[in-house]
Amino acid sequence: MAVSKKPSCPSGYILRESYKTKSGKHVSARCIRKTGLMRGKSSEKTARLLKKASQRASHALRLSRKFGLPIPYHCPKGTTLRRGYTRRSYNRKLGTHVKHALMHPACIKTRGKSGSKERVIVLDPDDHYLSEFGYYDVENKTKEQRHEALHKLINHFIPIKGEMAAYNYVIRALNARYILNRNTNRKTAKIFKQDQREFSKEYANLKKQSTKMM
């Protein structure tokens, strides 16, 4: 009896069939996470991200007190308290090194519209990857340069998360950045939204192709 060489996948993973890349390279079948960056319902994902964000903020607050950094307890009108956080160091693909930093709690300009109920935006822990792969200073980059950086990021994540989840990550990250900037920097927010729409179209076309192949 012939034995299949395809891997058996554990819970939470699905089998991605083998395929050939455009350059002709053969990629073997492998187990990848189910579509979506994290397992579970969206409400559960948000709860987990909020919990992690709260833990990081508490850690940053303790460090801020330890090093005697200013900690505001009341913010003037038109501003809101930004919780502290720590930013891990990383190297961008272009060679720039971003140092580890402790950001203490501070009063910042209110981003939401007064009296409105804004949805909670939680940036993915991997959000820094957009900058690492060249997607930063977007106002001074062409559309081609921005999209090239985003495609590099997607190609980086495909072997880790799968193609659909990689596109999902980029689309959600762009949308989060749009929402965070739409009331304070409309020019930059517009760029994020334009790129998010372009990659949403690519994602939709991939889904159509995947459905036809089934």
C-alpha positions in Angstrom: 0.0 0.0 0.0 1.4 3.4 -1.0 2.1 5.8 1.9 1.3 9.5 1.3 4.2 11.8 1.7 1.9 14.7 2.6 2.2 15.8 6.2 -0.6 15.2 8.7 -1.6 18.5 10.3 -2.3 19.1 14.0 -5.4 21.0 15.3 -5.5 24.6 14.2 -3.6 23.9 11.0 -4.6 23.0 7.4 -2.7 21.3 4.6 -1.4 23.6 1.9 -0.9 21.7 -1.4 2.5 21.7 -3.1 2.9 24.3 -5.9 5.4 25.9 -8.2 6.4 29.5 -7.9 6.7 31.9 -10.9 10.4 31.2 -11.0 9.8 27.5 -11.3 10.8 26.5 -7.8 8.8 23.6 -6.3 7.4 24.2 -2.9 6.4 21.0 -1.0 3.0 20.5 0.8 3.1 21.7 4.4 0.9 22.5 7.3 -0.1 26.2 7.8 -2.2 28.0 10.3 -5.9 28.4 9.4 -6.8 31.6 7.6 -6.5 34.4 10.1 -3.5 35.5 12.2 -4.9 34.0 15.4 -7.4 31.2 16.1 -10.9 31.8 17.5 -13.6 34.3 17.1 -12.8 38.0 16.3 -14.1 39.0 19.8 -11.7 36.5 21.4 -8.8 37.7 19.3 -9.6 41.3 20.3 -9.8 40.3 24.0 -6.4 38.6 23.9 -4.8 41.6 22.1 -6.3 44.0 24.7 -5.0 41.8 27.5 -1.5 41.8 26.1 -1.7 45.6 25.5 -2.8 46.1 29.1 0.1 44.0 30.4 2.6 45.9 28.2 1.2 49.2 29.5 1.5 48.1 33.1 5.1 47.0 32.6 5.9 50.4 30.9 4.3 52.3 33.8 6.4 50.4 36.4 9.6 51.1 34.4 8.6 54.8 34.0 8.2 55.1 37.8 11.5 53.3 38.4 13.4 55.7 36.1 11.6 58.8 37.4 10.0 59.6 34.0 7.0 62.1 34.0 3.6 60.5 34.4 0.6 62.7 33.9 -2.6 61.9 35.8 -4.8 64.6 34.3 -4.7 65.8 30.7 -5.9 69.2 29.4 -9.0 69.6 27.2 -8.5 68.3 23.7 -5.9 65.7 24.7 -6.1 62.2 26.1 -3.8 60.0 28.1 -1.7 57.6 26.0 -0.7 54.6 27.9 3.0 53.8 28.1 4.6 51.0 26.1 7.9 49.5 25.2 9.1 49.2 21.6 11.5 46.4 20.8 14.5 47.0 18.6 14.6 45.7 15.1 16.5 46.1 11.8 14.8 47.4 8.7 15.5 45.6 5.4 17.2 48.7 4.1 19.7 48.5 6.9 18.3 51.1 9.3 18.4 50.0 13.0 15.5 51.1 15.2 16.5 51.0 18.9 14.6 49.6 21.8 12.7 52.4 23.6 10.5 53.0 26.6 7.6 55.3 25.9 6.2 56.7 29.2 2.5 57.7 29.6 1.8 61.1 28.0 -1.0 63.4 27.0 -1.5 63.4 23.3 -4.0 65.1 21.0 -7.4 63.4 20.9 -7.7 61.5 17.7 -11.5 60.6 17.8 -14.3 63.0 17.2 -15.8 64.5 20.3 -18.9 62.7 21.5 -18.5 59.8 19.0 -18.1 56.2 19.8 -14.9 55.1 18.1 -14.2 51.4 17.7 -11.2 50.1 19.6 -8.2 49.8 17.4 -5.5 47.3 18.6 -2.4 47.2 16.4 -1.1 43.7 15.8 2.1 42.9 17.7 3.8 42.4 14.3 2.8 45.8 13.1 6.4 47.0 13.0 7.0 44.6 10.1 5.5 47.2 7.7 8.3 49.6 8.5 10.9 46.8 8.5 10.1 45.9 4.9 10.2 49.5 3.7 6.6 50.7 4.2 7.2 54.0 6.1 7.4 57.7 5.2 4.6 56.9 2.8 3.9 60.5 1.8 7.4 60.6 0.1 7.1 57.3 -1.6 5.5 56.4 -4.9 2.6 54.0 -5.2 5.0 51.5 -6.8 7.5 51.8 -4.0 4.8 51.3 -1.3 3.2 48.3 -3.0 6.6 46.7 -3.6 7.3 47.0 0.2 3.9 45.5 1.0 4.4 42.6 -1.4 7.8 41.8 0.2 6.0 41.6 3.5 3.3 39.3 2.1 5.9 37.0 0.6 7.7 37.0 4.0 4.5 35.9 5.8 3.2 33.4 3.2 5.4 30.4 4.4 4.5 31.3 8.0 0.8 32.1 7.9 -0.4 31.1 4.4 -1.3 33.4 1.5 -4.8 34.4 2.6 -3.7 35.2 6.1 -0.8 37.2 4.9 -3.1 39.4 2.8 -5.5 39.7 5.7 -2.7 40.9 8.0 -1.6 43.7 5.5 -5.2 44.8 4.9 -6.0 45.0 8.6 -2.8 46.8 9.4 -3.4 49.4 6.7 -7.0 49.9 7.8 -5.8 50.3 11.5 -3.3 53.0 10.4 -6.0 54.7 8.4 -8.3 54.9 11.3 -5.6 56.1 13.7 -4.6 59.0 11.3 -7.9 60.0 9.7 -8.6 62.8 12.2 -5.0 64.1 12.7 -3.3 63.5 9.3 -5.8 63.2 6.5 -3.2 63.2 3.7 -1.4 60.2 5.2 -4.6 58.5 6.1 -5.8 58.8 2.5 -2.7 56.9 1.3 -3.3 54.1 3.8 -6.9 53.8 2.7 -5.9 53.8 -1.0 -3.3 51.0 -0.5 -5.8 49.1 1.7 -8.4 49.1 -1.1 -5.8 48.0 -3.7 -4.7 45.0 -1.7 -8.3 44.2 -0.8 -8.9 43.9 -4.6 -5.9 41.6 -4.9 -7.2 39.5 -2.0 -10.7 39.2 -3.6 -9.2 38.1 -6.9 -7.1 35.4 -5.0 -10.3 34.1 -3.4 -12.0 33.9 -6.7 -9.1 31.9 -8.2 -9.0 29.6 -5.2 -12.7 28.9 -5.5 -12.4 28.1 -9.2 -9.6 25.6 -8.5 -11.7 23.7 -6.0 
